């Protein structure tokens, strides 16, 4: 039995988008996208992969629900990204 590659993504279909929403999304010019809420990631060395520690946390159900919205796969990675951005911002 061949296992499905967990990294492979179907880029032709985004979950939860109707055809009309997809058309509107695709028609949006780059200069109309608001990037203000995206943290500056310029200090990240993308060439250096680091080993990650495994941590167990108790979180409120509403927090988990929020991060699972849209795509339940990868929600822990999204949580880690938010925590990482927060830590970088407040480390000064």
Biopython code that builds the backbone (N, CA, C, O; Angstrom):
import numpy as np
from Bio.PDB.StructureBuilder import StructureBuilder

atoms = [
    (1, "UNK", "N", (0.843, -1.173, 0.000)),
    (1, "UNK", "CA", (0.000, 0.000, 0.000)),
    (1, "UNK", "C", (0.891, 1.240, 0.000)),
    (1, "UNK", "O", (1.796, 1.365, 0.825)),
    (2, "UNK", "N", (0.630, 2.135, -0.915)),
    (2, "UNK", "CA", (1.407, 3.353, -1.024)),
    (2, "UNK", "C", (0.816, 4.417, -0.104)),
    (2, "UNK", "O", (-0.397, 4.631, -0.095)),
    (3, "UNK", "N", (1.675, 5.086, 0.671)),
    (3, "UNK", "CA", (1.212, 6.124, 1.587)),
    (3, "UNK", "C", (1.167, 7.469, 0.876)),
    (3, "UNK", "O", (2.015, 7.774, 0.037)),
    (4, "UNK", "N", (0.180, 8.253, 1.222)),
    (4, "UNK", "CA", (0.045, 9.587, 0.653)),
    (4, "UNK", "C", (1.117, 10.500, 1.242)),
    (4, "UNK", "O", (1.364, 10.487, 2.448)),
    (5, "UNK", "N", (1.744, 11.284, 0.383)),
    (5, "UNK", "CA", (2.761, 12.233, 0.821)),
    (5, "UNK", "C", (2.091, 13.341, 1.633)),
    (5, "UNK", "O", (1.250, 14.058, 1.091)),
    (6, "UNK", "N", (2.438, 13.510, 2.937)),
    (6, "UNK", "CA", (1.768, 14.516, 3.756)),
    (6, "UNK", "C", (2.125, 15.943, 3.349)),
    (6, "UNK", "O", (1.408, 16.876, 3.711)),
    (7, "UNK", "N", (3.207, 16.134, 2.611)),
    (7, "UNK", "CA", (3.631, 17.469, 2.199)),
    (7, "UNK", "C", (2.947, 17.892, 0.904)),
    (7, "UNK", "O", (2.746, 19.084, 0.670)),
    (8, "UNK", "N", (2.590, 16.936, 0.070)),
    (8, "UNK", "CA", (1.992, 17.257, -1.228)),
    (8, "UNK", "C", (0.677, 18.003, -1.033)),
    (8, "UNK", "O", (-0.147, 17.628, -0.199)),
    (9, "UNK", "N", (0.496, 19.052, -1.805)),
    (9, "UNK", "CA", (-0.714, 19.854, -1.717)),
    (9, "UNK", "C", (-1.348, 19.981, -3.099)),
    (9, "UNK", "O", (-0.654, 20.068, -4.112)),
    (10, "UNK", "N", (-2.652, 19.991, -3.119)),
    (10, "UNK", "CA", (-3.379, 20.231, -4.355)),
    (10, "UNK", "C", (-3.549, 21.740, -4.465)),
    (10, "UNK", "O", (-4.441, 22.314, -3.841)),
    (11, "UNK", "N", (-2.705, 22.378, -5.250)),
    (11, "UNK", "CA", (-2.750, 23.829, -5.358)),
    (11, "UNK", "C", (-3.909, 24.308, -6.220)),
    (11, "UNK", "O", (-4.175, 25.508, -6.292)),
    (12, "UNK", "N", (-4.597, 23.382, -6.871)),
    (12, "UNK", "CA", (-5.714, 23.764, -7.721)),
    (12, "UNK", "C", (-7.001, 23.990, -6.961)),
    (12, "UNK", "O", (-7.967, 24.498, -7.530)),
    (13, "UNK", "N", (-7.040, 23.627, -5.688)),
    (13, "UNK", "CA", (-8.280, 23.832, -4.942)),
    (13, "UNK", "C", (-7.973, 24.210, -3.501)),
    (13, "UNK", "O", (-7.318, 23.461, -2.776)),
    (14, "UNK", "N", (-8.445, 25.357, -3.102)),
    (14, "UNK", "CA", (-8.307, 25.792, -1.717)),
    (14, "UNK", "C", (-9.554, 25.368, -0.960)),
    (14, "UNK", "O", (-10.662, 25.548, -1.465)),
    (15, "UNK", "N", (-9.406, 24.809, 0.239)),
    (15, "UNK", "CA", (-10.574, 24.352, 0.976)),
    (15, "UNK", "C", (-11.478, 25.520, 1.369)),
    (15, "UNK", "O", (-11.007, 26.576, 1.791)),
    (16, "UNK", "N", (-12.774, 25.308, 1.224)),
    (16, "UNK", "CA", (-13.741, 26.277, 1.688)),
    (16, "UNK", "C", (-14.001, 27.463, 0.772)),
    (16, "UNK", "O", (-14.745, 28.363, 1.160)),
    (17, "UNK", "N", (-13.421, 27.508, -0.436)),
    (17, "UNK", "CA", (-13.666, 28.618, -1.346)),
    (17, "UNK", "C", (-14.638, 28.212, -2.440)),
    (17, "UNK", "O", (-14.457, 27.186, -3.096)),
    (18, "UNK", "N", (-15.654, 29.012, -2.628)),
    (18, "UNK", "CA", (-16.575, 28.763, -3.734)),
    (18, "UNK", "C", (-15.890, 29.214, -5.023)),
    (18, "UNK", "O", (-14.849, 29.872, -4.985)),
    (19, "UNK", "N", (-16.474, 28.861, -6.150)),
    (19, "UNK", "CA", (-15.909, 29.284, -7.431)),
    (19, "UNK", "C", (-15.898, 30.808, -7.538)),
    (19, "UNK", "O", (-14.939, 31.387, -8.047)),
    (20, "UNK", "N", (-16.959, 31.458, -7.062)),
    (20, "UNK", "CA", (-17.028, 32.920, -7.113)),
    (20, "UNK", "C", (-15.962, 33.548, -6.215)),
    (20, "UNK", "O", (-15.318, 34.524, -6.600)),
    (21, "UNK", "N", (-15.775, 32.983, -5.013)),
    (21, "UNK", "CA", (-14.759, 33.504, -4.100)),
    (21, "UNK", "C", (-13.368, 33.291, -4.684)),
    (21, "UNK", "O", (-12.508, 34.167, -4.582)),
    (22, "UNK", "N", (-13.142, 32.124, -5.298)),
    (22, "UNK", "CA", (-11.844, 31.843, -5.918)),
    (22, "UNK", "C", (-11.568, 32.831, -7.052)),
    (22, "UNK", "O", (-10.447, 33.323, -7.183)),
    (23, "UNK", "N", (-12.582, 33.125, -7.873)),
    (23, "UNK", "CA", (-12.420, 34.069, -8.985)),
    (23, "UNK", "C", (-12.093, 35.470, -8.452)),
    (23, "UNK", "O", (-11.231, 36.162, -8.994)),
    (24, "UNK", "N", (-12.789, 35.879, -7.385)),
    (24, "UNK", "CA", (-12.521, 37.194, -6.780)),
    (24, "UNK", "C", (-11.113, 37.238, -6.196)),
    (24, "UNK", "O", (-10.400, 38.230, -6.346)),
    (25, "UNK", "N", (-10.723, 36.162, -5.534)),
    (25, "UNK", "CA", (-9.374, 36.065, -4.954)),
    (25, "UNK", "C", (-8.316, 36.149, -6.048)),
    (25, "UNK", "O", (-7.348, 36.899, -5.923)),
    (26, "UNK", "N", (-8.497, 35.389, -7.109)),
    (26, "UNK", "CA", (-7.532, 35.373, -8.209)),
    (26, "UNK", "C", (-7.470, 36.712, -8.938)),
    (26, "UNK", "O", (-6.429, 37.064, -9.493)),
    (27, "UNK", "N", (-8.580, 37.466, -8.943)),
    (27, "UNK", "CA", (-8.625, 38.752, -9.647)),
    (27, "UNK", "C", (-8.046, 39.897, -8.821)),
    (27, "UNK", "O", (-7.854, 40.991, -9.353)),
    (28, "UNK", "N", (-7.765, 39.680, -7.554)),
    (28, "UNK", "CA", (-7.234, 40.734, -6.697)),
    (28, "UNK", "C", (-5.792, 41.039, -7.066)),
    (28, "UNK", "O", (-4.947, 40.145, -7.017)),
    (29, "UNK", "N", (-5.487, 42.289, -7.439)),
    (29, "UNK", "CA", (-4.098, 42.623, -7.766)),
    (29, "UNK", "C", (-3.245, 42.660, -6.496)),
    (29, "UNK", "O", (-3.750, 42.947, -5.411)),
    (30, "UNK", "N", (-1.963, 42.370, -6.638)),
    (30, "UNK", "CA", (-1.055, 42.323, -5.492)),
    (30, "UNK", "C", (-1.042, 43.624, -4.695)),
    (30, "UNK", "O", (-0.962, 43.594, -3.467)),
    (31, "UNK", "N", (-1.119, 44.768, -5.381)),
    (31, "UNK", "CA", (-1.051, 46.037, -4.660)),
    (31, "UNK", "C", (-2.327, 46.348, -3.869)),
    (31, "UNK", "O", (-2.358, 47.334, -3.132)),
    (32, "UNK", "N", (-3.366, 45.541, -4.003)),
    (32, "UNK", "CA", (-4.597, 45.729, -3.243)),
    (32, "UNK", "C", (-4.618, 44.872, -1.977)),
    (32, "UNK", "O", (-5.582, 44.924, -1.214)),
    (33, "UNK", "N", (-3.575, 44.092, -1.748)),
    (33, "UNK", "CA", (-3.508, 43.211, -0.576)),
    (33, "UNK", "C", (-2.893, 43.973, 0.588)),
    (33, "UNK", "O", (-1.839, 44.592, 0.444)),
    (34, "UNK", "N", (-3.554, 43.927, 1.749)),
    (34, "UNK", "CA", (-3.079, 44.609, 2.952)),
    (34, "UNK", "C", (-2.160, 43.661, 3.733)),
    (34, "UNK", "O", (-2.608, 42.642, 4.260)),
    (35, "UNK", "N", (-0.888, 44.004, 3.797)),
    (35, "UNK", "CA", (0.100, 43.180, 4.483)),
    (35, "UNK", "C", (0.439, 43.724, 5.878)),
    (35, "UNK", "O", (1.379, 43.235, 6.506)),
    (36, "UNK", "N", (-0.293, 44.712, 6.369)),
    (36, "UNK", "CA", (0.046, 45.377, 7.625)),
    (36, "UNK", "C", (0.070, 44.456, 8.838)),
    (36, "UNK", "O", (0.840, 44.691, 9.769)),
    (37, "UNK", "N", (-0.764, 43.407, 8.847)),
    (37, "UNK", "CA", (-0.826, 42.544, 10.025)),
    (37, "UNK", "C", (0.153, 41.373, 9.961)),
    (37, "UNK", "O", (0.150, 40.519, 10.846)),
    (38, "UNK", "N", (0.984, 41.325, 8.930)),
    (38, "UNK", "CA", (1.973, 40.246, 8.804)),
    (38, "UNK", "C", (3.259, 40.681, 9.500)),
    (38, "UNK", "O", (3.799, 41.739, 9.178)),
    (39, "UNK", "N", (3.763, 39.885, 10.452)),
    (39, "UNK", "CA", (4.986, 40.293, 11.158)),
    (39, "UNK", "C", (6.191, 40.284, 10.220)),
    (39, "UNK", "O", (6.248, 39.505, 9.269)),
    (40, "UNK", "N", (7.154, 41.162, 10.506)),
    (40, "UNK", "CA", (8.394, 41.214, 9.745)),
    (40, "UNK", "C", (9.191, 39.942, 10.035)),
    (40, "UNK", "O", (9.538, 39.674, 11.185)),
    (41, "UNK", "N", (9.475, 39.170, 9.009)),
    (41, "UNK", "CA", (10.210, 37.912, 9.171)),
    (41, "UNK", "C", (11.617, 38.028, 8.591)),
    (41, "UNK", "O", (12.267, 37.018, 8.322)),
    (42, "UNK", "N", (12.092, 39.281, 8.397)),
    (42, "UNK", "CA", (13.392, 39.515, 7.789)),
    (42, "UNK", "C", (14.564, 38.974, 8.590)),
    (42, "UNK", "O", (15.627, 38.714, 8.026)),
    (43, "UNK", "N", (14.387, 38.799, 9.905)),
    (43, "UNK", "CA", (15.491, 38.323, 10.738)),
    (43, "UNK", "C", (15.571, 36.802, 10.815)),
    (43, "UNK", "O", (16.440, 36.267, 11.503)),
    (44, "UNK", "N", (14.688, 36.103, 10.127)),
    (44, "UNK", "CA", (14.666, 34.639, 10.170)),
    (44, "UNK", "C", (15.667, 34.088, 9.160)),
    (44, "UNK", "O", (15.660, 34.474, 7.991)),
    (45, "UNK", "N", (16.519, 33.191, 9.619)),
    (45, "UNK", "CA", (17.466, 32.524, 8.727)),
    (45, "UNK", "C", (16.786, 31.264, 8.205)),
    (45, "UNK", "O", (16.795, 30.225, 8.866)),
    (46, "UNK", "N", (16.197, 31.362, 7.013)),
    (46, "UNK", "CA", (15.431, 30.262, 6.454)),
    (46, "UNK", "C", (16.309, 29.103, 6.023)),
    (46, "UNK", "O", (15.794, 28.012, 5.780)),
    (47, "UNK", "N", (17.606, 29.297, 5.918)),
    (47, "UNK", "CA", (18.514, 28.228, 5.508)),
    (47, "UNK", "C", (18.911, 27.304, 6.653)),
    (47, "UNK", "O", (19.451, 26.224, 6.414)),
    (48, "UNK", "N", (18.657, 27.701, 7.853)),
    (48, "UNK", "CA", (19.050, 26.925, 9.027)),
    (48, "UNK", "C", (17.826, 26.273, 9.674)),
    (48, "UNK", "O", (17.057, 26.939, 10.367)),
    (49, "UNK", "N", (17.655, 24.995, 9.449)),
    (49, "UNK", "CA", (16.568, 24.274, 10.111)),
    (49, "UNK", "C", (17.014, 23.943, 11.535)),
    (49, "UNK", "O", (18.139, 23.493, 11.753)),
    (50, "UNK", "N", (16.130, 24.168, 12.490)),
    (50, "UNK", "CA", (16.470, 23.878, 13.882)),
    (50, "UNK", "C", (15.594, 22.747, 14.395)),
    (50, "UNK", "O", (14.432, 22.610, 14.011)),
    (51, "UNK", "N", (16.173, 21.952, 15.262)),
    (51, "UNK", "CA", (15.390, 20.899, 15.905)),
    (51, "UNK", "C", (14.363, 21.573, 16.819)),
    (51, "UNK", "O", (14.663, 22.561, 17.489)),
    (52, "UNK", "N", (13.168, 21.028, 16.832)),
    (52, "UNK", "CA", (12.112, 21.605, 17.652)),
    (52, "UNK", "C", (11.848, 20.713, 18.854)),
    (52, "UNK", "O", (11.912, 19.486, 18.771)),
    (53, "UNK", "N", (11.553, 21.355, 19.960)),
    (53, "UNK", "CA", (11.223, 20.639, 21.176)),
    (53, "UNK", "C", (9.755, 20.247, 21.170)),
    (53, "UNK", "O", (8.910, 20.993, 20.675)),
    (54, "UNK", "N", (9.456, 19.101, 21.710)),
    (54, "UNK", "CA", (8.069, 18.675, 21.858)),
    (54, "UNK", "C", (7.581, 19.188, 23.210)),
    (54, "UNK", "O", (8.216, 18.970, 24.241)),
    (55, "UNK", "N", (6.435, 19.876, 23.181)),
    (55, "UNK", "CA", (5.875, 20.466, 24.388)),
    (55, "UNK", "C", (4.391, 20.122, 24.455)),
    (55, "UNK", "O", (3.697, 20.137, 23.438)),
    (56, "UNK", "N", (3.918, 19.815, 25.640)),
    (56, "UNK", "CA", (2.484, 19.582, 25.841)),
    (56, "UNK", "C", (1.906, 20.805, 26.542)),
    (56, "UNK", "O", (2.460, 21.292, 27.528)),
    (57, "UNK", "N", (0.779, 21.297, 26.017)),
    (57, "UNK", "CA", (0.125, 22.473, 26.600)),
    (57, "UNK", "C", (-1.355, 22.200, 26.793)),
    (57, "UNK", "O", (-1.960, 21.423, 26.055)),
    (58, "UNK", "N", (-1.918, 22.839, 27.778)),
    (58, "UNK", "CA", (-3.364, 22.806, 27.959)),
    (58, "UNK", "C", (-3.891, 24.149, 27.464)),
    (58, "UNK", "O", (-3.519, 25.203, 27.978)),
    (59, "UNK", "N", (-4.765, 24.093, 26.456)),
    (59, "UNK", "CA", (-5.289, 25.313, 25.843)),
    (59, "UNK", "C", (-6.810, 25.321, 25.922)),
    (59, "UNK", "O", (-7.454, 24.272, 25.916)),
    (60, "UNK", "N", (-7.363, 26.511, 25.993)),
    (60, "UNK", "CA", (-8.812, 26.647, 25.987)),
    (60, "UNK", "C", (-9.367, 26.156, 24.652)),
    (60, "UNK", "O", (-8.741, 26.362, 23.612)),
    (61, "UNK", "N", (-10.528, 25.512, 24.669)),
    (61, "UNK", "CA", (-11.116, 24.994, 23.424)),
    (61, "UNK", "C", (-11.305, 26.061, 22.343)),
    (61, "UNK", "O", (-11.149, 25.775, 21.155)),
    (62, "UNK", "N", (-11.643, 27.303, 22.756)),
    (62, "UNK", "CA", (-11.851, 28.343, 21.747)),
    (62, "UNK", "C", (-10.556, 28.711, 21.019)),
    (62, "UNK", "O", (-10.598, 29.114, 19.856)),
    (63, "UNK", "N", (-9.421, 28.580, 21.681)),
    (63, "UNK", "CA", (-8.128, 28.848, 21.034)),
    (63, "UNK", "C", (-7.843, 27.779, 19.983)),
    (63, "UNK", "O", (-7.436, 28.094, 18.865)),
    (64, "UNK", "N", (-8.055, 26.531, 20.341)),
    (64, "UNK", "CA", (-7.836, 25.437, 19.394)),
    (64, "UNK", "C", (-8.794, 25.555, 18.211)),
    (64, "UNK", "O", (-8.389, 25.365, 17.064)),
    (65, "UNK", "N", (-10.062, 25.867, 18.483)),
    (65, "UNK", "CA", (-11.046, 26.045, 17.413)),
    (65, "UNK", "C", (-10.612, 27.151, 16.462)),
    (65, "UNK", "O", (-10.734, 27.004, 15.246)),
    (66, "UNK", "N", (-10.106, 28.256, 17.002)),
    (66, "UNK", "CA", (-9.659, 29.371, 16.171)),
    (66, "UNK", "C", (-8.555, 28.930, 15.205)),
    (66, "UNK", "O", (-8.630, 29.224, 14.011)),
    (67, "UNK", "N", (-7.546, 28.237, 15.700)),
    (67, "UNK", "CA", (-6.418, 27.843, 14.858)),
    (67, "UNK", "C", (-6.762, 26.711, 13.893)),
    (67, "UNK", "O", (-6.061, 26.519, 12.900)),
    (68, "UNK", "N", (-7.821, 25.966, 14.165)),
    (68, "UNK", "CA", (-8.251, 24.903, 13.259)),
    (68, "UNK", "C", (-9.180, 25.420, 12.162)),
    (68, "UNK", "O", (-9.471, 24.689, 11.215)),
    (69, "UNK", "N", (-9.651, 26.662, 12.267)),
    (69, "UNK", "CA", (-10.576, 27.216, 11.276)),
    (69, "UNK", "C", (-9.947, 27.183, 9.889)),
    (69, "UNK", "O", (-8.766, 27.481, 9.714)),
    (70, "UNK", "N", (-10.757, 26.816, 8.917)),
    (70, "UNK", "CA", (-10.286, 26.810, 7.533)),
    (70, "UNK", "C", (-9.553, 25.546, 7.158)),
    (70, "UNK", "O", (-9.864, 24.932, 6.138)),
    (71, "UNK", "N", (-8.582, 25.143, 7.964)),
    (71, "UNK", "CA", (-7.796, 23.943, 7.662)),
    (71, "UNK", "C", (-7.309, 23.332, 8.969)),
    (71, "UNK", "O", (-6.356, 23.838, 9.561)),
    (72, "UNK", "N", (-7.942, 22.250, 9.438)),
    (72, "UNK", "CA", (-7.533, 21.661, 10.711)),
    (72, "UNK", "C", (-6.126, 21.063, 10.685)),
    (72, "UNK", "O", (-5.501, 20.894, 11.732)),
    (73, "UNK", "N", (-5.634, 20.746, 9.490)),
    (73, "UNK", "CA", (-4.262, 20.235, 9.403)),
    (73, "UNK", "C", (-3.299, 21.410, 9.541)),
    (73, "UNK", "O", (-3.502, 22.460, 8.931)),
    (74, "UNK", "N", (-2.276, 21.237, 10.324)),
    (74, "UNK", "CA", (-1.260, 22.267, 10.463)),
    (74, "UNK", "C", (-1.567, 23.329, 11.499)),
    (74, "UNK", "O", (-0.877, 24.346, 11.566)),
    (75, "UNK", "N", (-2.595, 23.109, 12.307)),
    (75, "UNK", "CA", (-2.945, 24.149, 13.277)),
    (75, "UNK", "C", (-1.861, 24.341, 14.336)),
    (75, "UNK", "O", (-1.682, 25.452, 14.835)),
    (76, "UNK", "N", (-1.141, 23.286, 14.684)),
    (76, "UNK", "CA", (-0.063, 23.448, 15.672)),
    (76, "UNK", "C", (1.084, 24.261, 15.084)),
    (76, "UNK", "O", (1.743, 25.014, 15.801)),
    (77, "UNK", "N", (1.324, 24.115, 13.796)),
    (77, "UNK", "CA", (2.347, 24.930, 13.139)),
    (77, "UNK", "C", (1.961, 26.403, 13.125)),
    (77, "UNK", "O", (2.814, 27.272, 13.309)),
    (78, "UNK", "N", (0.670, 26.691, 12.908)),
    (78, "UNK", "CA", (0.204, 28.071, 12.949)),
    (78, "UNK", "C", (0.342, 28.637, 14.362)),
    (78, "UNK", "O", (0.725, 29.794, 14.534)),
    (79, "UNK", "N", (0.033, 27.830, 15.364)),
    (79, "UNK", "CA", (0.201, 28.283, 16.749)),
    (79, "UNK", "C", (1.675, 28.582, 17.027)),
    (79, "UNK", "O", (2.000, 29.593, 17.651)),
    (80, "UNK", "N", (2.552, 27.712, 16.569)),
    (80, "UNK", "CA", (3.993, 27.906, 16.780)),
    (80, "UNK", "C", (4.476, 29.171, 16.091)),
    (80, "UNK", "O", (5.312, 29.892, 16.637)),
    (81, "UNK", "N", (3.958, 29.453, 14.892)),
    (81, "UNK", "CA", (4.364, 30.661, 14.168)),
    (81, "UNK", "C", (3.951, 31.922, 14.924)),
    (81, "UNK", "O", (4.713, 32.886, 14.994)),
    (82, "UNK", "N", (2.741, 31.912, 15.490)),
    (82, "UNK", "CA", (2.270, 33.070, 16.257)),
    (82, "UNK", "C", (3.128, 33.255, 17.503)),
    (82, "UNK", "O", (3.537, 34.375, 17.810)),
    (83, "UNK", "N", (3.403, 32.184, 18.214)),
    (83, "UNK", "CA", (4.236, 32.271, 19.416)),
    (83, "UNK", "C", (5.652, 32.733, 19.077)),
    (83, "UNK", "O", (6.242, 33.519, 19.818)),
    (84, "UNK", "N", (6.191, 32.254, 17.973)),
    (84, "UNK", "CA", (7.526, 32.645, 17.545)),
    (84, "UNK", "C", (7.580, 34.133, 17.205)),
    (84, "UNK", "O", (8.506, 34.832, 17.618)),
    (85, "UNK", "N", (6.591, 34.619, 16.455)),
    (85, "UNK", "CA", (6.542, 36.043, 16.101)),
    (85, "UNK", "C", (6.400, 36.897, 17.363)),
    (85, "UNK", "O", (7.039, 37.943, 17.482)),
    (86, "UNK", "N", (5.568, 36.454, 18.297)),
    (86, "UNK", "CA", (5.387, 37.178, 19.556)),
    (86, "UNK", "C", (6.705, 37.249, 20.331)),
    (86, "UNK", "O", (7.085, 38.309, 20.829)),
    (87, "UNK", "N", (7.400, 36.106, 20.428)),
    (87, "UNK", "CA", (8.656, 36.057, 21.174)),
    (87, "UNK", "C", (9.713, 36.955, 20.531)),
    (87, "UNK", "O", (10.430, 37.664, 21.237)),
    (88, "UNK", "N", (9.818, 36.934, 19.188)),
    (88, "UNK", "CA", (10.783, 37.799, 18.509)),
    (88, "UNK", "C", (10.471, 39.271, 18.747)),
    (88, "UNK", "O", (11.372, 40.079, 18.972)),
    (89, "UNK", "N", (9.182, 39.610, 18.695)),
    (89, "UNK", "CA", (8.763, 41.011, 18.861)),
    (89, "UNK", "C", (9.035, 41.518, 20.267)),
    (89, "UNK", "O", (9.373, 42.688, 20.444)),
    (90, "UNK", "N", (8.895, 40.657, 21.271)),
    (90, "UNK", "CA", (9.034, 41.089, 22.657)),
    (90, "UNK", "C", (10.397, 40.757, 23.261)),
    (90, "UNK", "O", (10.605, 40.966, 24.456)),
    (91, "UNK", "N", (11.315, 40.253, 22.467)),
    (91, "UNK", "CA", (12.641, 39.877, 22.988)),
    (91, "UNK", "C", (13.565, 41.083, 23.125)),
    (91, "UNK", "O", (14.649, 40.968, 23.697)),
    (92, "UNK", "N", (13.161, 42.203, 22.623)),
    (92, "UNK", "CA", (14.036, 43.391, 22.614)),
    (92, "UNK", "C", (14.138, 44.052, 23.927)),
    (92, "UNK", "O", (14.837, 45.056, 24.060)),
]
sb = StructureBuilder()
sb.init_structure("model")
sb.init_model(0)
sb.init_chain("A")
sb.init_seg("    ")
for serial, (resi, resn, name, xyz) in enumerate(atoms, 1):
    if name == "N":
        sb.init_residue(resn, " ", resi, " ")
    sb.init_atom(name, np.array(xyz, "f"), 0.0, 1.0, " ", f" {name:<3s}", serial, name[0])
structure = sb.get_structure()
